[in-house]
Each structure stands twice: as C-alpha cells, then as structure tokens.
Amino acid sequence: MSLTSAMHSIRGRLTLLLVISLGLLLLGSGVLFYTIVRAQLVGEFDRALLAKAQALITLTDDDGQKIEIDLSDKFMPEFESTDNPEYFALWRASGQLIARSPSLGEHQLPRHPGLTNKPVFHDLVLPDGRSGRLVEIAFVPQLDLNDDEEANGQADKADGEPGQVSLDPTRFPERAAVLVVARTREAIDTFLRSFRLSLVTVITGLLAIMVGLVRSALRVGLRPLDDMQQQVSQLDAHSLTTGIRVQTQTAELVPVVAQLNALLQRLDAAFTRERQFSSDVAHELRTPLAELRTLTEVGMRWPEDTQAVRQYFADAHAISRHMERIVDSLLTLARCESGTQQVNWQSIDIGELVDASWTTVSHLAREKMLTLRCMIPSTCQVTSDRDLLRTIFHNLLNNAVTYSPPQSEIHCLATADGDTVHLTIRNPTHDLTPEDLPHLFERFWRKDPARTASGHTGLGLAVVKALAEILHLHVHATLDAEHHFAITLSFPCTCSSKTCDN
C-alpha cells in the first residue's frame, strides 16, 4: 500500500500515526537516557580529573620567593609516560610558566585569561592528537605562616592542616597560580559511540516490532469494520431487510449500525412503495384505458348511430377527466415530495373556504340526500395557502360524501385549544375498521381491493397528507365505537377572538 492510499484508509492513518508517535516516544526516551548516561560519565570523569589536579596542588609550595611543584615520577608516572600520557602546566597569575609535564614536549596547554575561584572544564585536542578534557584551577599555593608573617593578616579562611591557610586567588592575584591538567577522554567517547549505536539498534528493532504489533492490534480492533464492509458489499435492493450485524457490541459502532439499519429499513420501505406505486398506477390506468379502447371499437362498428356515438364521447370525456385527476394528484404528490410546491401564505376564513369547497361536491351530496352541518365561527381565521387548503377541504369533503351512507349528516366543527385550531370533518361509515386507519393516507389504498368503485383513485387522502406537511398542519384520523369516522386538521390559530368555540 502506497503512502497516498494509506492516508485515505483508517487503518493506514492509524498505523502511521501510532508508529510516528511511538517512534517519537522511543527517540525522546533514547535521547534522554543517552543524555543522562553521558552526563554521569562526564561527571565521573571530571571528578577524577579534578582529584588529580587537587593532588598536584597539594604538591605545590610557595616559599615566598618562588613557586615549586614537588613532582616525582614514582608516584605520578603518567605525566612522564609516552604511552597514554597525561599533561599538566603551572603558571603564575601573570602568565609566567612555572612548570609543565615532560609529556608535553614542545607543546603547550591552553588557559583562559583572568582568575576564578571555581574549576573550569572543557574539551580539547591533546598534543598527541587524541580527544581530551582539561580542568583549569586558580589557587594560592601553600604558604608556611612562620616564614611569612604578612599572610597572618591576609588569611581568608583556615581549613587545612595546622600552619596552612587557603586563600581566595581572586583577592591575592600576586600570590596566585593557575594549574591546567588534561587527560584523554577516548574511553568515554568510545563507550558513548557504542552506546549510541546500541540505542539506535534497539530503537529501530523496537519500532519494527511495534509496527507489526500495531498492525496486528488494528487488524483485530477494526475487524468489526471489515465485517460491516463485507455485509454492506453484499446488500442489494432485494436484501435490505437483512440489515447489518456486528459480532461484538463495540460502543462506537453500535449507534452507527443502528442508524445504518434504520436507513436500510427506510430504503426498503421506499423501494417497496416504488414497486407498489408502479403496480398501482398500471392497475389504475389499465381499466380506463380498456374502457376507452372499447368505446372506440364500438363507435367504429356503428358510426351511423349518432345518439350512441354521442354517449360514447360523453363516456370518453368522463374517463379522460378521471385519468386527468389521477395525473394531477400524482404531480401534486411529486411537487410536495421534491419541495417544489409553491406556497402563498395569506389570512383565510375557514368557514368561508369550507362553504366554497362544499359547493364542489354538493351535487354528489344531493344524489345521496346528505346534509352538511357546519359549526365554524366567522372569526376563525388561519394563515395558509388558499388554493392548497381548498384542495385539502375538497378532498376531505369528497371522501366524506363518497363513503357516508345515504340520508346521513356530515359534521364540520372548528375548535380552539390554546394557540392551535382543530378543524374536524366527521361522517358515519360502515366500511372502515380500526385496522384500516394506518392505511388511509397510503397512495392508491382502498377498502375495496378489487377497486370496483368508479371515479375514485385512492389518492385523495394521500394528497391531503402531503399538502398538510407542506402547510405545517397535523392530520389525525379516528374511528369511534359508533362507526363515526373523523379527520382532524390542526394548525396555529390566528383567530381575531383567540377562540373558535361556539
């Protein structure tokens, strides 16, 4: 897998980030460990070097005339040796060289100008070319008080043997001396190089092991995702109900799986509605198309019968109007679902609009001897779209007229509940059962599965539901024990009297 493709993979990104993080952690730990070890080794080396310099200082005397160092190759042969030699040089504070080790030959050790009462350490290249380290100390050589009475008043602090004092060289520069002692540090450098190489090897090996461990851990940890991917790849339009199942209840995946399964259920319901819709449209249009074909065939067989032909044209016109209503209803549903249905908000008198809608179905009501009892105060107004609300009222009243038994009464009642208006259209019916209520707003649903009733498509209440959602209305259907079917519309109240009660 390339770096680019890995960065587009969760497993690749996690592997890369974890390896980089662990690598930085190991590198930081290695650098810290190396720094501590190096500081300890250099500190031990400096303490040994300082001890060597202090030993030389104890061998240095000042008799008042000159400063001498009593050095014997018997006790410190390293300053005489040519094999792994050590070096020293002794100066007066003025810069006059007092003594130096034979190992220096023609070479000289560096020193800093000025005096300090603290030892100074730094690295250097020794005269024989090896890497080394030196310590530079300024001190006042030992002085016998019996030989120099003046020192009795100049003593800063007595901390040595009886008859000896230790003086601050910065306060007595005329009596001070500077000692520089140097020795090789190749042993330390060799050990540190080996230690660095070992650290690099260990860190590299640990990183290689961690890469394998991280990949294995991620493979186990992301196995539920792999299972989900395999299950999703096997889904199609006919297996959406199987859903996605994970073997372990992973806290991060449980809500994701639940949402995906809910989405799959909605998709399956949508596909089911689509398949049912195609079947319903074909079934709904097949009958009027067959009727039109029959009418044209009969009309062509007896064209001389003008009265029959005139009736054929009337029947064809009625069938065309029926098909037009189907298409108009489907287009309305499509506009509502796509969000392209335009809404023109305005203040509307509910009672006036119900009366206007009743006139469009009153001829059907007269045929069945139905009456409308409307109880809506003249002050009851709402803000909505007049044309869309008229369509809703027409469909509801037409549904009530169609399914009410002859010589019955339809009730239309408006009431207010706080800031909400409830408009209820109720009619008696003997065909519905409580089990039918969830299906009332489905497209093409009818109580009669054979669809023997003419002039009705089963789209009226579906259009009511869709338009109500566009107008932010709530639609609720009920059926009481006396078989009175009611549909209630609820929407915000804008009544001038803040009530629609009689």
N, C-alpha and C positions, 0 to 999 in steps of 0.2 A: 504494500500500500504506500503510495507516494505521500509526501508531507501535505500536499494540497488536498488530496482526498481524505487524509486522516483528519484534517482540520474541519471537514464537513461531516465527520462522524462523532457521535457522542463518545464511543469507546476510544476513538483515536485522540480526541481532545483530552479526555480524562487521563489516558495513558501518558500523553505528552506533558500535561500539567503536573501530574503526580511524579513523573520521572524528573522533571526540571526542579520541582520543589524538593524532592528527596536528594537530588544531586546538589542543590544549593545548601541543604542542611548538612549533608556529608562534607561538602567542601568547606563550609564555615566551621564545622566541628574539627576538621583536619587542620585548618589554618590556626584555629585557637589552640589545639593540642600541640601543634608544632611550635607556636609562639611561646607557650608555657614551658615546654621542654627546652627550647633554645635559651629562654631567659634563665632557667635553672642552671643549665650547663655553663653559660657565660658568667652567671653569678658565682658559681663554684670556682670557675677559672680565675675570675677577678679576685676572689678572696684568697686563693692560693698565691696569686701574683702579688697582692698587697702584703701577705705574710712574708714573702721573700724580700720585698722592699723594706719592710719594717725590721727584718733580721739584719739587712745591710745598714740600716740607720743605727741599730744598736752597736755596730762596729765602727761608727764614725765618731771621732773625738775632735774637740777644739781646745787647743792648749793656750789660746789667746793670741798666738802668732800665726798659726796655720791650721787648716782643717785636714785631717788624715783619716783614711779608712784602713782598718787593720784587716785585710783580706788574706785568707790562707787557702790555697788550692786544695788543702787537705780536707777542709770542711765544705767548700763550695767549688768543686771541680768543674761544674757545668759552665762557669764563666771562663775556663781555660780550654775546655774541650773543643775539638773541631767536629765532633760527631754530635749532632743535635745540640748545638751550643745555645746558651742564654747570654743576655747582654745587659750591661748597666753603664751609666755615665753619671758623674757627680760634678755639679757646677756650684760656684758661688752665685749669690743672687745677682751680682754684677755681670755674670756671664763668663767668668774665668773658669776654665775647665780644671777640675781638681784631680779627678781620677776617672778611669774607664776600664772596662773589662778587656783582657787581652783578646777575647773572641771578636771584638770589633775590628781589629786590624786598622786599616786606613779609613774605615767608615765612621760615621757619626750618627748618634740618635737624635731625633728632633725633640725640641722642647718649646713650650709656649712662653712668650714674654710675660713678665709680671709674676706675682706671688699669690698663692691661695693657700688657705689652711685646710683644704679638703683635697683628697686624692682625685686625680683626673685620669680616666681610662679612655683609650681609643685604639682603633686598629691601625696597622701599618704593614708595610712590606719590609721584612728584615733584610739586613745586609747580604745574606746568602740567597735572597730571592724568595724565601718562604713567607707565607702569610703569618702575621703575628699580632700581638696585642701588648700594649705597654701601659704602665702606670707611672704617673708623674706626681711626686710629693715634694712640697716645700717644707722644710723643717729647720729648727735651730739645733745644731749638733750639741751633744752632751758637753757640759761645762762643769769643771770642778770648782765649787764655791770657795774653797780655801785659796785657790790660785787667782781668783778674780772677785774681789770684794764688791765691785760695781754691780755684779749680777744680783747681789743680795737685794738691791732696791728695785731691780727690774723684773724680778720673778713674777710671772703672771699667775702660776698655779703649780704647786708641788704635788706631783702624783707618781714620781718614780722612786728609785732607790734613795736611801739617805745620802745626802750630799749632792743630789742631782735634781734639776728642775726641768720642766717642759715649757718652752716659750712660744708665743704666737709669732710665726715668721713674718706676718704682715706688719707687726709692730716693731720688729727688730730686723729690718732688711739687711743691716750692715753685718749681722752675725748669721744670717740665714744661708742655707744651702738648698739646692734642688737636685733630687735624685730621680733618675728615669731608669726603670727596669723593664726589659722586654723579653718575651719568650714566644716560641711558635704556638699557633693555635690550630695546627693542621689536624691534630687528633679530633678536636671538636668539629672542624669543618668536614672531615671525613665521615664522622658519625652523623652529622646533620644531613649530609648528602645522602647517605644510606637511609636515614630516617625519612627524608622527603620521598625518596624512591619507593620505600615501603608504604608510605601513606598513599601515594598516587596509585600504587598497585592495589592496595586494599580498597581504596575508594572506587577505583574502576571495577574491581571484581564485585564489590557490593552493589554498584549501580547495575551491572549486568544481571546479578541475581534479582535485584529489585524490579528490573524491567520484566523478567519472567514472572515474578510473584504478582506484580501489578496486573499484568495481562491475564494471569490465571484468576486473580481475585475479581477483575472486571468481567471476565467471562462468566464466572459463577453469579456475580451480583446482577449482571444485565441479562441473565438467561430469561427472566420473565418478559423482557422487551423482545428478545428473539422469538419467544413463543407467540407473543402478540403479533409480531410481524408475519410469522408463518400463517397464523389463523386469518389475519386480515387479507393476505395474498390469496387465500382460498375462498374468500367471500364473493358472491355474485348476487344478481338480482333475485335468485330463487333460494338463497340460503342466508338471507339477512336475519331470519329469526333465530338462527343458531347462536348468534352473539359471539362474544369473546370471553374466554375463561382463562384465568391465571391460576397456576398451581399453588402459589404462595400468596398470602394476604399481605402484600407489600403496601406499606402505608402510603407511599407516593403514587402507586399505580391503581389502588382501589378506586379513588374518585375518578381517575381518568377512564378506567374500564367501565365504571358505571355510566359516565357521560357518553362514552362511545356506544355502549349497548342501548342507551336511551335514544341516541341518534339513529342507530340501526333500526330500532323499532319504528321511529318516525319515518325513516326512509322506506321501510317495508310497508307501512300504512299508506305512504304516498304512492308507492308502486301498485299496491292493491287498489287504491282509489283510481289510479290511472287506467289499470286494466278494466276495472268495473265501469269507469266512465266510458271507455271506448265501446264496451259491450252495451251499455245503456243507451248511448247515442245511436248506435247501429240499430238496436231494437226499437228505439223510439221513432226513428225516421223510417224504418222499414215499412211500418203499417201505412202512414200517409202516402209514401211513395207508391206502395202497391195499390192504394185506392186511386191515386192519380192515373196510374197506368191502366187500371180497369176502366176508369171513366173515359179515357181517351180511346181505348179499344172499342168500348160500347158506342161512343159517339161516332167513331168512324164507320161502324157497321150500319147504323141507322141515321145517317145525316139528314134525311128528309123529315124526321120527327123534330120539328123546331121547338116544341114545348119540352121534350125530353132533353134536347141539346142545351136549352136554356137552364134547365135544372142541373145538367152536368157542369155547366160553367159556374153556377152558384156553389155546387159542392166543391168544385176545384178551388174556388176562391176561399171557401171556409178552410179547406185543407192547407192552402198556402198561408193563410193567416195563422193557423196552428203551428206550422213549421217556422214561420217568422217569429212567433213568440218564443219558440224553443231557442232559435239562434240569438234573439235579443237577450234572453235570460243568460245564455252561455257567455255572451260578450260582456254582460254586466258582471258576472262572476269573474271573468278573466281580468277585467279592469280593476276590480276590487283586490284580487289576489296580487296583481302586479304593481299596485299602488298608483295607477294612472287615473283612477276615478277622481274627477274634479268635484270639489265641494264648495258651494256658495253659501256661506253662513249668513243667516238673517233671522229676525224675530218672526215667529209663526204662531198663529192662534190655532191651538189643537182642535177645538170644536169645529171651527170653520173648515179646516183641512179634512177632518173626518167626514163632514157632511158632503164635501166635494168628492171625496173618494167613494162614498156610498152611492152617489148617483151613477157611477160607472158600473155598478153591479146590481142596481135596483131592479132592472128588468128581469134578471135571473131570480131575485128575491120574490118578485110578484108572481112568477110562474109557480113557485113553491109556497106562496102565501106566507112569506116570512116578514117579520117586522123587526126594526132596529130601535132599541131603547137606549138613547144616548144621554149620559149624565156627566157632562163636561161644562164647568162654569165658563162664562165668556171671558173671565180674567185670566184664564190659564194659558200662558204662552211659554214657548220654549225657543231656544236658539238652535237652528238646524238648517238643513238644505231642503227647500220646499219640494223640489222635484223628486229627490230621493226619498223623502219622508212620505210623499204622496204614493210612490211605488210601494213602500212598505205597508201603508194603510190599505191600499188597493188589494195587495196580495193577501193580507190578513183577513179582510172582509170577504174577499172572494173565496178564501178557504173556508170561512165560517158559513157562507151561503151554500157552498157546494156540499158540505158534509153535515149540515143541520137537517133534521127530519122536517117534512112539510108541516106548515101551520105552527111553527115554533117561533121563539123570540130570541134575538141576538142582543146581548148587552155590551155596551161600551161605557166604561167607567174610568174617570181620572181622579186620582187621589194624590195627596202630597205627604211625604214623610221626611220632615226636616227640609233639606235642600234638594230633595230628589222627587221627581214626578213619576208616578206609576200609572201607565195607561193600559187597561186590561180589556181585551175583547174576548167575551165568553159566549159559547154556544153549546147546546146539547148535542150529544152524538152517541151512537150505539155501536160504532165500529172499532173504536180505539180501546186499548188496554194499557195499563201502566208499563208493560214491557215495550210498548211501541214508542214511548216518549223519547228515548235516546236516539231514535232513528228519524225523527220528524224532520230534522234540518239537513239530512243527507240528500245528496243530489239523486234525482230520479226515484227516490223511495216512495212507494205507495203501499197502502194496506192491502190492496189487491195485487198479488204478484203476477196475475195474468194481464194486468193493465187493460181491462175491458172498458174502463171509463173513458169516454172520448172527451177531447178538449182540455185535458189536464196532462201535464208533463212531469209532475213531481219535482219541479224546480222552484216553485213559489216560495216555500219556506226557506230553501237554501239561499235564495236571493235576499230574503228578509234578514237572515243571519249575517250574510256578507255585508249588506248595506248598514246594518246596525253596528257592526265593528268599525266601519268607516266613520260613522257618525258618533262613535263613542257611546253607544247605547247598549244596555244589557237586556237580553231576551231570555225569558224563562217560561216554560210550558208546564202546565199542571193538569191533572185529571182527578176530579173528586169522586167520592163514593156514589154520587147520583149521576155519574157519567156526564158531567158538565166539563167540557174542555175549555181551557183558558190559556191565552198567551199574553204575557205582561211585558211591556216595554218600560224601561227605567232610564231616565236621563235627568241632567241637572235642571233644577227649577228656576225659571225666570219670571214667575207669575207676579203680577203687579201687587196682588194682595198677599203674597207669600204663602198661599194655600190654594188647593184645588178641591177642597172638601165642599160638599153641598151644604 
